Amino acid sequence: MNVIKRLRMFVALCAAATIGLGGMMPALASAASPPNATKQTVCQALDAGTDCSSDPNGVSLNSVIGTIVNIFSFVIGVVAVIMIIVAGYRYVVSGGDSSKVSTARSTITYALVGIVIAVMAQGLVRFVLNNLK
């Protein structure tokens, strides 16, 4: 592949990674709450099906677990996006070396598999938390 095609592929990977990072922003937004937020606002922001009436302060085990899962999902998403960008760069500068191209492709594959596993894990945790009421 010539350099122009590789550069186009790298730009496409960076764009896809940026869009993927934008998709992870709701997880961060729901994980973070303003310090002076009311109990109802925090429960609505978590949107994890928590029972906020269990504690007078509005903190329940479900909300804590939901917040932790959201933060981990965001971190995993950021790391995966960075790995995709790094692998795309390595793919572009591989110079046609088949071992470097293979390494870059496997890095991209593993990053995408990591994202899929993180999304499935978050869905499973949310399902369990919603059914524990």
C-alpha positions as CSV (number, residue, x, y, z in Angstrom):
1,M,0.0,0.0,0.0
2,N,1.3,3.4,-0.8
3,V,1.7,6.2,1.8
4,I,-1.4,8.1,0.7
5,K,-3.7,5.1,1.3
6,R,-2.1,4.5,4.7
7,L,-2.4,8.2,5.6
8,R,-6.1,8.1,4.6
9,M,-6.6,4.9,6.7
10,F,-4.9,6.6,9.7
11,V,-7.1,9.6,9.4
12,A,-10.2,7.4,9.2
13,L,-9.0,5.4,12.3
14,C,-8.5,8.7,14.2
15,A,-11.9,9.9,13.2
16,A,-13.5,6.6,14.3
17,A,-11.6,6.7,17.6
18,T,-12.7,10.3,18.2
19,I,-16.3,9.4,17.5
20,G,-15.9,6.4,19.9
21,L,-14.5,8.6,22.6
22,G,-17.5,10.9,22.1
23,G,-19.7,7.9,22.6
24,M,-18.1,7.2,25.9
25,M,-18.8,10.8,27.2
26,P,-22.2,9.9,28.6
27,A,-20.6,7.4,30.9
28,L,-18.3,10.1,32.3
29,A,-21.2,12.6,32.6
30,S,-23.3,10.1,34.5
31,A,-20.3,9.1,36.7
32,A,-19.6,12.7,37.7
33,S,-22.1,14.8,39.7
34,P,-21.8,18.3,40.9
35,P,-20.9,18.6,44.6
36,N,-24.0,20.5,45.6
37,A,-26.4,18.4,43.5
38,T,-29.6,17.3,45.2
39,K,-30.4,13.6,45.9
40,Q,-32.9,13.4,43.1
41,T,-30.5,14.9,40.5
42,V,-27.8,12.4,41.4
43,C,-30.2,9.5,41.1
44,Q,-31.4,10.7,37.7
45,A,-27.8,11.3,36.5
46,L,-26.8,7.8,37.4
47,D,-29.8,6.3,35.6
48,A,-28.8,2.8,36.9
49,G,-32.1,2.0,38.4
50,T,-30.9,2.8,41.9
51,D,-33.1,2.9,44.9
52,C,-32.3,6.3,46.4
53,S,-34.7,6.0,49.2
54,S,-32.6,3.3,51.0
55,D,-30.2,5.8,52.6
56,P,-31.1,9.3,53.9
57,N,-28.0,10.7,52.1
58,G,-29.1,9.2,48.8
59,V,-26.1,6.8,48.6
60,S,-27.0,3.2,48.0
61,L,-24.8,0.2,47.0
62,N,-26.4,0.2,43.6
63,S,-25.5,3.8,42.9
64,V,-21.9,3.3,44.1
65,I,-21.5,0.2,41.9
66,G,-23.1,2.0,38.9
67,T,-20.7,4.9,39.4
68,I,-17.6,2.7,39.6
69,V,-18.7,0.8,36.4
70,N,-19.2,4.0,34.6
71,I,-15.8,5.3,35.5
72,F,-14.1,2.0,34.5
73,S,-16.0,2.0,31.2
74,F,-14.8,5.5,30.5
75,V,-11.2,4.7,31.3
76,I,-11.3,1.5,29.2
77,G,-12.8,3.6,26.3
78,V,-10.1,6.2,26.5
79,V,-7.3,3.6,26.6
80,A,-8.8,1.7,23.7
81,V,-9.1,4.9,21.6
82,I,-5.4,5.8,22.4
83,M,-4.4,2.2,21.4
84,I,-6.3,2.5,18.1
85,I,-4.6,5.8,17.4
86,V,-1.1,4.4,18.2
87,A,-1.7,1.3,16.1
88,G,-2.9,3.4,13.2
89,Y,0.2,5.5,13.4
90,R,2.3,2.4,13.5
91,Y,0.4,1.1,10.5
92,V,1.1,4.2,8.6
93,V,4.8,4.3,9.3
94,S,5.4,0.5,8.9
95,G,7.0,1.1,5.5
96,G,5.5,-2.1,4.1
97,D,7.2,-4.4,6.7
98,S,4.8,-7.3,7.1
99,S,5.6,-7.9,10.8
100,K,4.9,-4.2,11.7
101,V,1.7,-4.2,9.7
102,S,0.6,-7.4,11.4
103,T,1.4,-6.0,14.9
104,A,-0.6,-2.8,14.1
105,R,-3.6,-4.8,12.9
106,S,-3.6,-7.1,15.9
107,T,-3.4,-4.1,18.2
108,I,-6.4,-2.5,16.6
109,T,-8.3,-5.9,16.8
110,Y,-7.5,-6.3,20.5
111,A,-8.5,-2.7,21.2
112,L,-11.9,-3.2,19.5
113,V,-12.4,-6.5,21.3
114,G,-11.6,-4.7,24.6
115,I,-14.3,-2.1,23.8
116,V,-16.8,-4.8,23.0
117,I,-16.1,-6.7,26.2
118,A,-16.3,-3.5,28.2
119,V,-19.7,-2.6,26.7
120,M,-21.0,-6.2,27.3
121,A,-19.7,-6.1,30.9
122,Q,-21.4,-2.7,31.6
123,G,-24.7,-4.0,30.1
124,L,-24.5,-7.1,32.3
125,V,-23.8,-5.1,35.5
126,R,-26.6,-2.7,34.7
127,F,-29.0,-5.6,34.1
128,V,-28.0,-7.2,37.4
129,L,-28.4,-3.9,39.3
130,N,-31.7,-3.2,37.7
131,N,-33.0,-6.6,38.7
132,L,-31.8,-6.4,42.4
133,K,-34.4,-3.9,43.5
